[in-house]
Amino acid sequence: MARSKELSPNHRLEQLIAETEWDNVGVLADRVNRLLHQAGSRRVIHRTTPYKWLRGHVPSGPVPALVVRALSTALGRDLTFDDVWLHRGPTTVTEVIRAHEGLDQPWDITGLHKLLAELDTVPARRVVLAATGTVLTTLAWQSLAAPIPRLIAPRKPTTAVPPSALRIVDSLVSSAQAADDREGSSARQTISMSVPIIVKLLQEGDYSPEAGAHLARSLAQVCQTLASMHHDELAAGISQRLYLMALRAAHAAGDHALVASILARMSVQASDYGQAADAVQLAATATEAAAHAMPSVRALVAAHKGIAHASARELDAFEASIDDSNRFFEQAALQAEAPSWASHADRTELDAIAGRGLVILAAKRSADPLMVLPRASELLQARAQTPLGGDHQRSALRHGALYSLALAQLGNLDAAVDAAETALTRLPAVASTRSVMLLRDLAFFLDRHSAAYPRARMIVHEINGHCRRLHLR
């Protein structure tokens, strides 16, 4: 048997850890795990693993680059790979960036084209981490204040953009939105192939300013859909970067309603990751962007604003947002048809979003669970019981998991298991790791009753099986 290559102790890493003054090397593992989570990875580093690194072992995948990032942040200075590691090892990542990095371009046509080049040539060997705080919210407020550029064709266009090309692009956009609604994230790789097509038309096409705005709007919608899909698969950084790209494209198109939609979705994403202050700020920008939008859009934005206030434990502000959403929805019945990206916001969906907010408030003990959970279950029921195989399957899976959780917490175990079984039947056709995580929370609750309640034991076993297949802990 060949002897394995003898490793040399990594004194560079040892010295850097000593400079941080951390209590032990397990802190480094904790920091790296946090970055892995932000990057959408389900990999977990044990707290003793850094001892192997000190002995000279170099981990695989993105971990070496994330170690460099964690140490750079802790020490307040930029470190390179060679400052930390003795050799390259089996690493496959060359760069770690925050979601907003490289996007601080002017809000004009020159800045847009620089971002298009970035969107068209994103290196595969890159880890994208989510941004928080002012670096994120500043971009949101800038999208409201910056002048709308006039989109004109390049000086020497090489590609014709006839009306038929715009119709093809519209078909790609609507197909992407329908796939997201029905199937969740399963089609994200296929849908991402449409991005270079639209980017190429914007970069090289011969189009009028109106057609240019049409293409920018289409690009924003596809990026928004892809961002939603990546968020559903826990890839926070990639999702946030796509949302920011969508924001720039929607701004360039002069579509304030679409800007509002993107900001509202970014707000919900921040809520899901526990960034309540960011969520409230983003919801405020979304509300301002939607000030002159049609009522159907304002109803959806207000409902998402309610999620932000729920995550911030602001019960009164949550109730005010839901009241606004209901008022705008009543007005929407008298208005023109909603844009395609808001067409899912019917009465059932808006109720489900409100129900989700009540579940959040109950979990944070911002309201008496025994008071708000009955109302939450009533609001969630219709979406949870959406017929199998039709539209809104992803939403039905997510809100069905929440409906089951609310019922379980109310002690209605039979109905909770029924709802969980219905949600699980959607999984073969819908990819949604975030929804499976909600079901995992349900399994944790039901497991307390599994000894005396066989149906609970069976559903817990099935949910845990899905979690293992997704490598969820």
N, C-alpha and C positions, 0 to 999 in steps of 0.2 A: 504494500500500500504506500502510495506517495505521501510524503510528509507535507502537511499544510504549511503555507508560507508563514514564517515567524513574524509576528507583529512587533512594532516598536511602540512604547508608551507615547501617548499624545500629550506632551508637556505643554503645547500651545493651548489646547482646550482646557487643561488643568489650570493654567495661569489665568485664563479668561474667566473661568468659573469662580476662581478665588477673588478676582477683582469685583465680581458682582456682589460679594458678601452674602450670597444666599446661604441658608442654613445647611442645605445638602443638595446633592446633584438631582434629587427628585424634583426640585423646583424647575430645573431645565426641562425635564420630561413633561411637567405640567404645562409649561409655556409652549412647548412644541405641540402637545396635544390640542391646545387651544387654537393654534395656527392651522393644524390639520383639519380641525372642525370647520374653521372659517373657509378653508379651501375646498370643503365638500368631501373630504376623505373620511372614511370610517375606520381608518387605521388608528390604533391606540398604542402608545409607547408606555411600557411599564416603568415605574419610578426608579427601578434599579438598572434599567438598560444603559443609561449614560456611563455606568462603570465600565461596560464593554468598550464604549467609545474611548474612554481614558486609557484603556489597554491597547488602543490602536485600531480597533474595528471601525470601519466606515459604513453606516447604514445605507440601505437602498432607497430608490425613489426620491421623493422630494425632501426627505427628512434632513439630509446634510445642509441643504439650502435654508431650510426652516430653522435649523440650529444657528446658522449664521445670522439669520434675521432676528431670532430671539435674543441672542447675545448682543447684537448691535443696538437693539432697543433698550436692553437693560443697562448697557454701558454708555449710551448716548453718543456713539460714534459709529461710522460706517466701517464694517469689517468685510473683507473679501473671503472667498472660499479658502484661499491659501493661508489666511491668517488663523484659520481654525483647524483645518484638516491637513494631515501629512500627505495624503494621496487621494486620488479621485474616487476609488472604489467603484461600486456598482450604481452610482447616482445617475439619474436620467433627467435631472432638472438643472437648467442653467440660470434661471432668473426667478426671483420672487418679487412681486409687485403688489401694491394696494390697488383696489378697484379704480380709484380716481387718477392714478399716476399716468402721465402722458396726455391727459384729457384737458389740461388747462390751456386750451387754445382760444384765440379770439372768437367771439360769437358772431363771426362774419363768414362770408363765403370761403375765404382763404383758410380760416380755422376749420370749417366744415370739411374741406377737401383733405386737409391733413389728417383729420379723424377718419375719413373714409379710407385713406391709405392704411391707417392703423387697423381698422376693422377688417380690411381685406387681407391683411398679412399678419395676423396674430400668430406668433410662434407657438408651436405645439408644446415645446419644452418650457412651460411657464406655469408657475403657481400664482393664482390670483387670490389675494386676501381681501376681505370686506373692509370698507372704510367706515369710520364713525365720526361723530362730532362735527365741528365747523367745516372741515374739508368737504364734507358731504352736503351739509345744509347750505353752505355758501353757494355751491353750484346750483342748488335748487332755486334760491332767491335770484341768482344771476339770470336764470332762464326766464324770469318774469320781467326783468328790467332791461335786458339787452335788446337793441333794435332788431327787427326781422330783416335778414339779408334778402336781396333779390337774386334768386337762383337763375343763373344764365349758363348756357352751354359753354364748354371750353372753346378756346380760340380755334383750335383745329380738331373738331370732332371727327371721330372715325366710325361711329355707329349711329345708324338711323334709329329714331324713336317714334315710329308711327303710332296712331291710336291703337292699333292691334297689339303693340308691345305693352302699352299701358293696361290693356284688358288682360293680357297674360299675367302681368304683375299682380293685378287685382285678384286674379284667380289663385295665385300662389298665396297671397295674403289671407284670403278667405279660407282656403284649405288649411293653412297653418292654424288659424283661430279655431276652426271646427275640430281639428285634431286635438288641440289643447283642451277644448271643452269636453270632448268625448273620451279621449285616451290618456290624458295627462301627459307625462313627459316621454312616452315611449317613442314618439316620432321626432324627437329634437334633433337627432343627427341628420335625418333627411331634410327637415325644415331649414337647418343651418346652411344647406347647399343653395338655398334661394338667395342668401345674403350677397354672395359675390356677383350674382346676376344683376341685382338692383344697384350695387355699388359700381359695377362696370358701366351701366347706363348713365349714372350720375357723373362719373369721371370722364367718360369718353363720348357720351351721346350728343346728338344734335336735337335739342329740344327748346321749346319756348319756356319763359319763366313759369307759366301755369303748369306745364308738363313737368318742369323741374320740381315744383312744389308737390305735385302728385307723386313723383318718385320718392321724394324725401319723406312724405307722409307714409308711403308704403313701407319704406325701410324702417321707420319708427315703429310701425305696427308689428313687423316681423321680429324686430329686436325685442319689443315688449313681450311678445308671445314666447320667444326663446328664453327671456329672462324669467318669466313665470314658470316655465318648465324646469329650468335649472334650480330655481328656488324650491320647487317641489321635490327635487332630488338632493337638497341640502348643500348645493354648490353655491354658497352665499356670495363669494367673491366674484365668480363668473357672472352670476345672476345680476349683481349690483352693477358690474361694468356694462353689461348689456342694457340695463335700464338707463344708465347715464348716456350711452350711445343713442338710445331711443329718444332720450330727452333732447339731445342736440339736434337730431333729425326732425323731430316734431316742431321744435322752435324754428328751425330753418324753413319748415313748411308753413309757418305762421298759423299752426293749428293749436289754438289755446286749449280747446277741449281735450285734445289728445295729450298735450302737456300735462293737464290736470290729472288725466287718467294715470299717466306714468308716475307722477309724483305721489298719487294716492297709493299705487301699488308699492312704491318704494317705502311708503309709510307703513304699510302692512308688513312688509319684509322686516323693517326695523323692529316692529312690535314682536314679530315671531322670534327674533334673536335677542329680545330683552333690552333693546335700546329705546326705552320709552321716551326719553327727551327728544331724540332724533325723530321718532315717529310723530310726535306732536308737532314739531317744527315742519316736517315734510307735509303733514296733513294741512297745516295752515297755508303753506304755499300752494297746495293743490286746490284748496278752497278759493284762494285769490285768483288762481288761473282759471277756475271754472265760473267766475262771477257772471260772465255773460254767455255761458254755454246753455244749451237747451236743458229743460228740467230733468230729462232722463239721465243726463250726464251728471248734473248736480246732485241728483238723488243717490247715484252710485258713489260719488266722491264723499258725500256726507256720511253714507253708511261706513265707508272705509275710515273716515275720520273718527267715527265712533269706536272702531277697533283701537286706534291710537290712544284715545282717552281711557279706554278700558285698561290697556296695558300700563297706563300711567296712574291707575287707581283713581280716576276722576269720574265718579259716578254721575254727578250733575251734568258735567260736560258731555258724557256719553249719552245720557238721556236727551239732551238738547240736540245732539247730532242726529240721533235716530228720529226725533221729531221733525227735524229739517228734512231728512231723507224721505219720510212719509209724506210731508207736505209737497216736496218737489215731485214725488211720484204721482200724486193726485193731479198735479198740473200737467205732467207728461202725457196723460191720456188725451189732452186737448192739443198737443203739439205734433210736429212732424216726426217721422220715424227716426229712431236713435241710430247713431253711427254703428257700423258692424261690430266694432270692438266693445260696444256697450249693449248690444242686443240681448245679452244673457241676463241683464239686470231687470228681470221681471219681479212681480210681487213675491214669488217664492224665494228667489235669490236674495232679495233685500231683507226679507224676514230671516233667512238663514244667517246672513252676516250679522244682523242684530242679535240673534241667538248665540252666535259665536262670541260676541262681545260680553254677553251675560255670563257665559261659561268662564271666560277669562276673569271677570269681576269676582265670580264665586271662588275661583282658584286662588285669587290674590286676597281673599277675605275682605274685599272692599265693599261687599254687600252680603247680607245674610243669605247663604246658599239655599236655605229652605224657603226663602222668599223669591229668589231670582231663578232658581233652576226649574221650577214648574213652568214659568213663563218661557225660559230658554227652550225647554223641550217642545212646547207648543209651536214656537217659531221655527224650530229646526225640523219638525216632523215631516212637513210636506216635501222638502228637498231630500231628506233622508229616504223617503219612500218613492222617489222618482222611479218610474218603470225601468227595468233593466234593458240595456241595449239601445236606448234612445239618446237624446241630447243630455248634456249636463252631467255626464257620468262621473267626471273627476270631482265636481262640486258635491255630487250625491255621496261619493265615497268619503270625502273629508267631513262633510257635515253629518253624514250618517254615523261616523265614528264619534263625533261630538254629541250627537243625539243619544247614542248608546251610553256614553260616559255620564251624561246628565241623568239619564234614567237610573243608572247603577248607583249614582250618588244619592238619589232619592229613595233607594231601597227597592225599586221596581225591577228585580233581577230578571224575571221572565221576559219582560218587554225589552230590557237591555240586551239580553242574549239574542232575542229575535232581531233586533236592530244590528247587532254585531254580525250575525250570520248573513243578513242582507248586504252589509258593507263588504264582507269577505267574498261574496259571490261576484262582486265587481272587479276584484283584483286581477283575474286572468286577462281582462280587457283594458284595465287602467293601471298605469304606472304612477305611483304616488307614495314615495317613501315617507313623506311628511304625514300622510294619513295613517300609514302603518305605525308610525310613532305614536299617534293619538290612540290607536287600538292597543298599543303596548301599555299605555297608561291605564286603559280600561282593564287589560289583563292583570296588571298589578293590583288594581282595586278588587277585581272579581276573585283573585287568587285567595283572598281572605275567607271567601265563602265556599271555596271549591270542595272542602272536606264534607260539608253538609249538603252541597248542591251540585249533583253530577253534571248538569248542563253547563254550569260555570266552569267545571273542571275541563270539560271537553273543549269549550271555546278558548280557554286560556292556553291549552295545549296547541290548538290550531294557530292562534295568534303568535305564540312563541316560535312555532315552526317558520312562519313568514319572517319573523325578526331574524332568525338564524340564517335564513337564505339571503337576507339583505345585509348580513353581518352587522346588525344593530345590537348594541349592548344595552 
